[in-house]
Structure formats: C-alpha cells, structure tokens
Amino acid sequence: MDFDLDEETRLFRDSVRKWTDQECPKHWCRALERREHQFPTELWAKITAAGFSGLGIGEEYGGLGGDILTQVIFMREFARNAAGLGWIWGITAFSGTRALSLHGSEEQKRRFLPEIAAGRLRTAISFTEPGGGTDVLGAMKTRAEKVDGGWIINGEKTWSTTADTADCLLLMARTDRNVAKRSDGVSIFFVPRLSKGLTTVPLDKLGMRALNSCSVNLDNVFVPDDLLLGQAGQAWKETTKTLNSERVMNAAMCLGMLDGVLEDALAYMQQRRAFGKLIGEFQALQHYVANMAMWQKQSELMLHHTAWLQVRGRPCAQEAAMTKTLVSEYACKAADLGISILGGMGYSAETDMQRYWRDARVLMIGPVSNEMARNMIAEGLGLPRSF
Ligand SMILES: Cc1cc2nc3c(=O)[nH]c(=O)nc-3n(C[C@H](O)[C@H](O)[C@H](O)COP(=O)(O)OP(=O)(O)OC[C@H]3O[C@@H](n4cnc5c(N)ncnc54)[C@H](O)[C@@H]3O)c2cc1C
C-alpha cells in the first residue's frame, strides 16, 4: 500500500499552489465573487494563460494530459483561494472535457477538445428542470423531436450554472416517450448557446454569485445531428459513468475550501487577542481546528482513493457518493466553525469564511443532494431502493 503522491503529481500540486497564490489570491477572488452576475473573465483568462483549461485533455487534442487525479489535485489547490469560483474551471472540465472524452465521436473530439484546451470554448450543464433535480428523469419535460438533419428541442431547464456565458450547453432531453424504462429514451446534446430560440435568465442565489445559475428556455431550438453526444436514447446509462467524476470533482472543490478555512482559522487564532491571551490559547477553539484537521485528513484519504479507483477504471459509484457527501458536509461544518473562530469578522464580507460557507453549502444540495446520495449508498448496502 502506498499513500504517497508520485513525484510528478507532487511537483504539479506545488506548482498549482504557487500559481494560485500568485495569480488568484483570496482577496482578489473575494472581490470577483462580490461582483454579482458578472462573469469573472479575468479569472478565466488566467486559467487559460496557464494552460489549465487543457487539463484532462490528451496532447493529441492540444491539451496538457492528466487523469482525474490530476484534475482533483488542481481543483483542490485552486479552490483553496477561489472557493466556489473553482467551478469556473470544473464545469467545463466535467461537462466539456470529460463528457466529450467519454462519449464524443472522434469528429466531435477533434472539433471541440482543442477549443476547450485553448480556453476558447466553455460549457455548462443543463440537466435540472423546474419540476425537480433529484428525480431528474421523472421531472424531465424537455423534448427533442427528430427532424431532417437534426433535432428540435423544446422545454425549460433551471439552475444551469454559467449557461448565460458558456459557448455550449450539455443538455439532456427526452427523445423517445415510448420506452419501457424511463431511463431509456433520453439523449444528450451539445447545444450552442447562441442557437435561435434559446434564452437564459440568471437567478439570484446565496453563493458563487459571480457565476450565474440560469433558467434556460428552449423554444423550437434546432440542433444538428452532429451535436448529439453518444447514442440517441442511451444518455442516462452513459451519463451515470460521468456523474462519478462530477462528484469527485465537487468533493475536491470542497476539500480545497476546507483547506482555506483551516488555514485562515489558524492564522486568525495566532494574532487575535482576548483576555490578555491569543485566542489560539483557548481550548474550545483548539478543538474546533482539531476537528477541521481530522475532517481534512479523512476527506483527502477518501478523495484520493476514489480518484485512484476511477483512474484504474474500477467501479466507484459508492465511493464517489460517499466522498461527495462526507466532504461537502465537512467543508460546511468547518466553514461554520471558522465563522465562530473569527467572531464578527467571520461574518464580515472583508474575510473569506462567509464565502467558504456560502459556496460549500450548495454542494450539499447539488449536483446530487446528500439525501439522495445516502439513498444510493444504502441501496449499495443491499437495502431496497427507497426512491
Ligand atoms: C447554485 C446551484 C447551482 C446548480 N447548478 C446546476 C447546473 O449547472 N446544472 C444543472 O443541471 N443543475 C444545477 N443545479 C441543480 C441541482 O443539481 C439541484 O438543485 C439538485 O439536484 C436538487 O434538486 P432540486 O433543487 O430540484 O431539489 P428537489 O429535487 O426538489 O428536492 C428537494 C428536497 O427533497 C429531497 N429529496 C428528493 N427526493 C428524495 C428522496 N427520494 N429521498 C430523500 N430525499 C429526497 C432532496 O434531497 C431535497 O432535500 C444547481 C443548483 C444550485 C442551487
């Protein structure tokens, strides 16, 4: 058994950490996030200039290469400062790079992956509908009807993050209603945002405020055949494989936030005084950071193990659900305690605890809610499916 990262991965981690501190310091990310409804173009430009938009993309398609573990390492280090803005990279890494790599045709890969690697193409995920995100198949009303040369899509999506600024939406729609199982007859399209009939409206929300989550309306949107991803009607089975990597990537973002929380809490405890002492001398607060350190260690072990399974192509649905659930809860609890440690300053928009707390909170709800993830874990233990 070997718990060490190999030399190359360690060097990569250190270089990402250095880049993040130099190029994306916390105070800068905090200011970007406060600019509600304004996509942080500057942040994307830095990611692109450093070549990180090509992570996970093979060199033959103009990328940097790297597997899911490399992506996890990047996301963790980046989110330590960027917090939820880390998803600016994660969305395309999952819905563009990963989805195309797994399900795209060779022609689609050659057409889109080099564009993603060069930072010229960003993607968003449009799965959730107003009728519900947990029972995504039950709630799905969006339909794609086959026509000559392509498909006509009608429907509405909600909470699609960065849908208003992305170039393409990875969009799920029902293509066949006459199916025995509702998981059949569902397809995924790579829909250009500027398609005629597609409109987006940003929603107000608690965290990740610079990355708009949008409702997306599709009114007779034509999508050509070559933008269907994978086989028509088979998207659900194909997507479930991709969802594991989305869960792993979200857990990496949460662990990055947990790192940031612990680091800021320790720094504050070593400079703030009360009752003639440093607050770091108080046992109650020491217990708070001791808890955070235990959650951090547990999270790292689970995350690396799940990524390790995925790199080897081994089943990891249970592990991905467990990791996503546990790490999102640890990140939220840590940020909550971090607010207490900083006292009034923890609630202030001048520090980052509130930002970590707001950004981590949503990851207990999505991309799969922690209640639903627990349902899946229990089913994996041999209990009857509860949903
Ligand atoms: C900020 C933000 C960004 C998002 N970004 C995206 C995005 O980019 N693309 C996208 O497609 N979606 C996105 N989502 C949607 C997200 O995936 C959904 O919010 C999530 O799946 C939950 O769906 P829901 O909000 O409709 O809750 P509901 O499905 O209505 O669930 C409500 C509550 O009921 C619980 N529940 C439901 N069914 C069960 C069950 N069987 N057992 C136990 N509990 C159950 C849920 O856990 C939850 O607590 C985003 C959401 C937010 C808030």
The ligand as an ORCA input file, in Angstrom:
! r2SCAN-3c Opt
* xyz 0 1
  C     -26.352     27.104     -7.051
  C     -26.817     25.918     -7.809
  C     -26.143     25.563     -8.968
  C     -26.609     24.493     -9.741
  N     -26.001     24.221    -10.936
  C     -26.568     23.293    -11.766
  C     -26.072     23.119    -13.098
  O     -25.089     23.745    -13.514
  N     -26.722     22.256    -13.914
  C     -27.802     21.536    -13.501
  O     -28.340     20.757    -14.278
  N     -28.285     21.659    -12.230
  C     -27.699     22.540    -11.371
  N     -28.194     22.710    -10.098
  C     -29.371     21.940     -9.686
  C     -29.066     20.895     -8.629
  O     -28.433     19.790     -9.215
  C     -30.399     20.557     -7.953
  O     -30.759     21.684     -7.176
  C     -30.332     19.320     -7.109
  O     -30.200     18.177     -7.906
  C     -31.592     19.160     -6.231
  O     -32.758     19.290     -6.996
  P     -33.924     20.289     -6.546
  O     -33.281     21.590     -6.193
  O     -34.936     20.312     -7.613
  O     -34.496     19.678     -5.240
  P     -35.696     18.623     -5.169
  O     -35.442     17.517     -6.114
  O     -36.983     19.352     -5.272
  O     -35.524     18.075     -3.681
  C     -35.992     18.816     -2.546
  C     -35.575     18.070     -1.290
  O     -36.152     16.751     -1.293
  C     -35.124     15.783     -1.103
  N     -35.470     14.558     -1.804
  C     -35.958     14.427     -3.063
  N     -36.130     13.137     -3.349
  C     -35.737     12.423     -2.260
  C     -35.656     11.043     -1.933
  N     -36.025     10.077     -2.805
  N     -35.197     10.690     -0.705
  C     -34.801     11.639      0.182
  N     -34.858     12.957     -0.066
  C     -35.314     13.346     -1.276
  C     -33.871     16.437     -1.669
  O     -32.685     15.827     -1.157
  C     -34.055     17.859     -1.185
  O     -33.654     17.943      0.159
  C     -27.712     23.738     -9.293
  C     -28.346     24.072     -8.096
  C     -27.923     25.155     -7.361
  C     -28.668     25.517     -6.103
*
